Amino acid sequence: MVSGWHLGKTGFQIDYLTAIEYPRSGADRSRDVSAGLAILRQIANRHHAKALWVEVDAKMRDNYAAAGFSDFAKPDPTDPAGLTMMVLPLDAAMAQRLTHEPAAVWQEHVQSWYASNWDDLNSRAAAPARAALARMDAAAQHGECIWFQALP
């Protein structure tokens, strides 16, 4: 099973991918991770995505790292979810952007992520999302990429 959505310039955000998050054991583990990555690349290709993004907890991190993802934004210490955002660039231009302008890419990504998860970021109910975006933006202004998952 796989779920996710295209977030424009920054790429494709993965909700979950069973083959990578819950691989079988032994020799089947590497096959599951490879198959999961192939599925993700196919989805990204269809959306013309330049990167794959995923939020991970400690249990999932190693599996996504085995698929080539690297940590990009550490969890905000006040976020109860405590998730790390990982990324896998899919072309040289995005790899360059992630290296040379990580805060700008991050700001684009979180703006798209929040806009796609909240019906109206200006609504009263979206105050927690606006606060989380402000925290991430302030950190990005200092060159730090932090992740705060404020869901509706």
LINNOR-V734302 format. One record per pair of residues at least 4 apart in sequence whose ideal C-beta (glycine too) atoms are under 8 Angstrom apart, sorted by the first residue. I is the first residue (numbers start at 1). GAP is how many residues later the second one is. D is the distance in Angstrom with one decimal. If there is no record, write none. Layout:
BEGIN
i=I gap=GAP d=D
i=I gap=GAP d=D
END
This chain:
BEGIN
i=1 gap=15 d=7.0
i=1 gap=16 d=7.5
i=1 gap=17 d=4.5
i=2 gap=12 d=7.3
i=2 gap=14 d=7.1
i=2 gap=15 d=4.7
i=2 gap=16 d=7.2
i=2 gap=17 d=7.9
i=2 gap=34 d=7.8
i=2 gap=37 d=5.8
i=2 gap=38 d=7.3
i=2 gap=41 d=7.0
i=3 gap=11 d=7.5
i=3 gap=12 d=3.9
i=3 gap=13 d=5.6
i=3 gap=14 d=7.9
i=4 gap=8 d=5.8
i=4 gap=9 d=5.4
i=4 gap=10 d=4.3
i=4 gap=11 d=5.0
i=4 gap=12 d=7.9
i=4 gap=13 d=7.9
i=4 gap=39 d=7.1
i=5 gap=7 d=7.2
i=5 gap=8 d=5.8
i=5 gap=10 d=7.7
i=5 gap=111 d=6.1
i=6 gap=5 d=7.7
i=6 gap=6 d=5.3
i=6 gap=7 d=7.9
i=6 gap=41 d=4.1
i=6 gap=43 d=6.0
i=7 gap=4 d=6.3
i=7 gap=5 d=6.9
i=7 gap=6 d=5.3
i=7 gap=46 d=7.5
i=7 gap=102 d=6.5
i=7 gap=105 d=4.0
i=7 gap=106 d=6.2
i=7 gap=109 d=6.4
i=8 gap=100 d=7.8
i=8 gap=104 d=5.4
i=9 gap=41 d=7.2
i=9 gap=99 d=5.9
i=9 gap=103 d=7.8
i=10 gap=40 d=7.4
i=10 gap=41 d=6.4
i=10 gap=43 d=7.1
i=10 gap=95 d=6.1
i=10 gap=98 d=5.1
i=10 gap=99 d=4.0
i=10 gap=102 d=6.0
i=11 gap=33 d=7.0
i=11 gap=38 d=4.3
i=11 gap=39 d=5.3
i=11 gap=40 d=3.4
i=11 gap=41 d=6.0
i=11 gap=42 d=5.7
i=11 gap=76 d=7.6
i=11 gap=79 d=7.3
i=11 gap=83 d=7.2
i=11 gap=98 d=7.6
i=12 gap=28 d=7.6
i=12 gap=31 d=6.3
i=12 gap=32 d=4.9
i=12 gap=35 d=5.7
i=12 gap=37 d=4.0
i=12 gap=39 d=7.4
i=12 gap=40 d=5.4
i=12 gap=41 d=7.0
i=13 gap=40 d=4.8
i=13 gap=41 d=7.3
i=13 gap=100 d=6.2
i=13 gap=103 d=7.9
i=14 gap=26 d=6.7
i=14 gap=38 d=6.3
i=14 gap=39 d=6.7
i=14 gap=40 d=4.2
i=16 gap=5 d=5.9
i=17 gap=4 d=6.0
i=17 gap=19 d=5.0
i=17 gap=22 d=6.9
i=17 gap=23 d=6.4
i=17 gap=37 d=7.8
i=18 gap=4 d=5.4
i=18 gap=18 d=7.6
i=19 gap=4 d=6.4
i=19 gap=13 d=4.6
i=19 gap=14 d=7.0
i=19 gap=16 d=5.3
i=19 gap=17 d=3.3
i=19 gap=20 d=6.9
i=20 gap=12 d=7.1
i=20 gap=13 d=5.5
i=20 gap=16 d=3.8
i=20 gap=17 d=7.0
i=20 gap=20 d=7.9
i=20 gap=40 d=7.7
i=20 gap=43 d=5.0
i=20 gap=44 d=6.1
i=20 gap=47 d=5.6
i=21 gap=39 d=5.2
i=21 gap=42 d=6.2
i=23 gap=5 d=7.0
i=23 gap=6 d=4.4
i=23 gap=9 d=3.6
i=23 gap=10 d=5.6
i=23 gap=13 d=7.6
i=23 gap=40 d=6.2
i=24 gap=4 d=3.7
i=24 gap=5 d=6.0
i=24 gap=8 d=5.6
i=25 gap=4 d=5.9
i=27 gap=4 d=6.9
i=28 gap=4 d=5.9
i=29 gap=4 d=6.5
i=30 gap=4 d=6.2
i=30 gap=36 d=7.5
i=31 gap=4 d=6.1
i=32 gap=4 d=6.1
i=33 gap=4 d=6.4
i=33 gap=30 d=6.1
i=33 gap=33 d=5.1
i=33 gap=34 d=5.2
i=34 gap=4 d=6.4
i=34 gap=33 d=7.8
i=35 gap=4 d=6.6
i=36 gap=4 d=6.5
i=36 gap=31 d=6.5
i=37 gap=4 d=6.3
i=37 gap=30 d=4.4
i=37 gap=31 d=6.8
i=38 gap=4 d=6.5
i=39 gap=4 d=6.5
i=40 gap=4 d=6.1
i=40 gap=12 d=5.4
i=40 gap=27 d=7.8
i=40 gap=48 d=7.9
i=41 gap=4 d=6.1
i=41 gap=11 d=7.9
i=41 gap=49 d=7.1
i=42 gap=4 d=6.6
i=43 gap=4 d=6.6
i=43 gap=6 d=7.8
i=44 gap=5 d=4.0
i=44 gap=7 d=7.9
i=44 gap=8 d=5.7
i=44 gap=46 d=5.7
i=45 gap=4 d=7.7
i=49 gap=41 d=6.5
i=50 gap=39 d=7.0
i=50 gap=40 d=5.7
i=50 gap=41 d=5.5
i=50 gap=43 d=6.9
i=50 gap=44 d=3.9
i=51 gap=36 d=5.5
i=51 gap=37 d=6.4
i=51 gap=38 d=4.9
i=51 gap=39 d=5.7
i=51 gap=43 d=4.9
i=51 gap=47 d=7.3
i=52 gap=17 d=7.2
i=52 gap=35 d=7.0
i=52 gap=36 d=4.5
i=52 gap=38 d=6.6
i=53 gap=19 d=7.7
i=53 gap=32 d=6.2
i=53 gap=33 d=7.2
i=53 gap=34 d=5.3
i=53 gap=56 d=6.5
i=54 gap=6 d=7.8
i=54 gap=10 d=5.8
i=54 gap=15 d=6.5
i=54 gap=31 d=7.4
i=54 gap=32 d=5.3
i=54 gap=33 d=8.0
i=55 gap=26 d=7.9
i=55 gap=28 d=4.2
i=55 gap=29 d=7.1
i=55 gap=30 d=5.6
i=55 gap=31 d=7.8
i=55 gap=92 d=7.0
i=55 gap=94 d=6.5
i=56 gap=4 d=4.2
i=56 gap=5 d=4.8
i=56 gap=8 d=5.6
i=56 gap=27 d=6.3
i=56 gap=28 d=5.4
i=56 gap=29 d=7.9
i=56 gap=30 d=5.6
i=57 gap=4 d=7.2
i=57 gap=25 d=7.1
i=57 gap=26 d=5.9
i=57 gap=27 d=7.9
i=60 gap=4 d=6.0
i=61 gap=4 d=6.0
i=61 gap=10 d=7.7
i=61 gap=23 d=6.6
i=61 gap=25 d=7.3
i=62 gap=4 d=6.3
i=63 gap=4 d=6.9
i=64 gap=5 d=4.1
i=64 gap=22 d=5.3
i=65 gap=4 d=6.0
i=65 gap=5 d=7.1
i=65 gap=21 d=7.5
i=67 gap=21 d=7.2
i=68 gap=20 d=5.2
i=69 gap=17 d=4.1
i=69 gap=18 d=6.4
i=69 gap=19 d=4.6
i=70 gap=16 d=6.2
i=70 gap=17 d=6.5
i=70 gap=18 d=7.4
i=71 gap=13 d=5.5
i=71 gap=14 d=7.8
i=71 gap=15 d=5.6
i=72 gap=12 d=7.9
i=72 gap=13 d=5.2
i=72 gap=14 d=6.0
i=72 gap=15 d=4.3
i=72 gap=26 d=7.2
i=72 gap=30 d=7.3
i=72 gap=34 d=7.2
i=72 gap=73 d=6.0
i=73 gap=11 d=6.9
i=73 gap=12 d=4.0
i=73 gap=33 d=6.1
i=73 gap=63 d=8.0
i=73 gap=72 d=4.0
i=73 gap=73 d=5.8
i=73 gap=74 d=4.1
i=74 gap=10 d=5.9
i=74 gap=71 d=7.3
i=74 gap=72 d=5.9
i=74 gap=73 d=6.9
i=75 gap=4 d=5.5
i=75 gap=6 d=7.3
i=75 gap=7 d=4.7
i=75 gap=8 d=5.6
i=75 gap=9 d=5.7
i=75 gap=71 d=7.1
i=75 gap=72 d=5.7
i=75 gap=73 d=7.7
i=76 gap=56 d=7.7
i=76 gap=59 d=6.1
i=76 gap=60 d=7.4
i=76 gap=63 d=7.9
i=76 gap=70 d=4.6
i=76 gap=71 d=6.4
i=76 gap=72 d=4.1
i=78 gap=57 d=7.9
i=78 gap=70 d=7.4
i=79 gap=4 d=7.5
i=79 gap=53 d=7.7
i=79 gap=68 d=7.3
i=79 gap=69 d=4.5
i=79 gap=70 d=6.1
i=79 gap=71 d=7.9
i=81 gap=68 d=4.4
i=83 gap=64 d=6.3
i=83 gap=66 d=5.7
i=84 gap=63 d=6.7
i=85 gap=24 d=8.0
i=85 gap=60 d=7.7
i=85 gap=62 d=4.5
i=87 gap=11 d=6.4
i=89 gap=5 d=4.2
i=89 gap=6 d=4.0
i=89 gap=9 d=5.6
i=90 gap=4 d=6.4
i=91 gap=4 d=7.0
i=92 gap=4 d=6.2
i=93 gap=4 d=6.5
i=94 gap=4 d=6.2
i=95 gap=4 d=6.4
i=96 gap=4 d=5.8
i=97 gap=4 d=5.5
i=97 gap=7 d=7.7
i=97 gap=8 d=5.3
i=98 gap=4 d=5.8
i=98 gap=7 d=5.8
i=101 gap=4 d=6.0
i=102 gap=4 d=5.9
i=102 gap=41 d=7.7
i=102 gap=43 d=5.9
i=103 gap=4 d=6.3
i=103 gap=37 d=4.1
i=103 gap=38 d=7.4
i=103 gap=40 d=5.6
i=103 gap=41 d=7.7
i=103 gap=42 d=6.5
i=104 gap=4 d=6.6
i=104 gap=36 d=7.9
i=105 gap=4 d=6.2
i=106 gap=4 d=6.3
i=106 gap=30 d=7.4
i=106 gap=34 d=5.6
i=106 gap=39 d=4.5
i=107 gap=4 d=6.3
i=107 gap=29 d=7.6
i=107 gap=30 d=6.3
i=107 gap=33 d=5.2
i=108 gap=4 d=6.4
i=109 gap=4 d=6.1
i=110 gap=4 d=6.1
i=110 gap=23 d=6.4
i=110 gap=26 d=5.3
i=110 gap=37 d=7.7
i=111 gap=4 d=6.2
i=111 gap=22 d=7.2
i=112 gap=4 d=6.2
i=113 gap=4 d=6.3
i=114 gap=4 d=5.8
i=114 gap=7 d=6.2
i=114 gap=15 d=5.4
i=114 gap=18 d=7.6
i=114 gap=19 d=5.8
i=114 gap=36 d=7.7
i=115 gap=6 d=6.4
i=117 gap=12 d=7.7
i=117 gap=34 d=6.4
i=117 gap=35 d=6.3
i=118 gap=5 d=7.7
i=118 gap=8 d=5.1
i=118 gap=11 d=5.2
i=118 gap=34 d=5.5
i=119 gap=4 d=7.2
i=119 gap=33 d=7.3
i=120 gap=5 d=7.9
i=120 gap=6 d=6.3
i=121 gap=5 d=4.9
i=121 gap=8 d=5.9
i=121 gap=9 d=6.5
i=121 gap=12 d=7.9
i=122 gap=4 d=6.8
i=125 gap=27 d=7.2
i=126 gap=4 d=5.9
i=126 gap=26 d=7.6
i=127 gap=4 d=6.3
i=128 gap=4 d=6.3
i=128 gap=22 d=4.5
i=129 gap=4 d=6.3
i=129 gap=21 d=4.7
i=129 gap=23 d=7.6
i=130 gap=4 d=6.3
i=131 gap=4 d=6.6
i=131 gap=19 d=7.3
i=132 gap=4 d=6.4
i=132 gap=16 d=4.0
i=132 gap=17 d=7.7
i=132 gap=18 d=3.9
i=133 gap=4 d=6.0
i=134 gap=4 d=6.3
i=135 gap=4 d=6.5
i=135 gap=11 d=7.0
i=135 gap=13 d=5.7
i=136 gap=4 d=6.2
i=136 gap=9 d=7.9
i=136 gap=10 d=5.8
i=136 gap=11 d=7.2
i=136 gap=12 d=6.0
i=137 gap=4 d=6.6
i=138 gap=4 d=7.3
i=139 gap=5 d=4.3
i=139 gap=6 d=7.0
i=139 gap=7 d=4.6
i=140 gap=4 d=6.8
i=140 gap=5 d=6.5
END
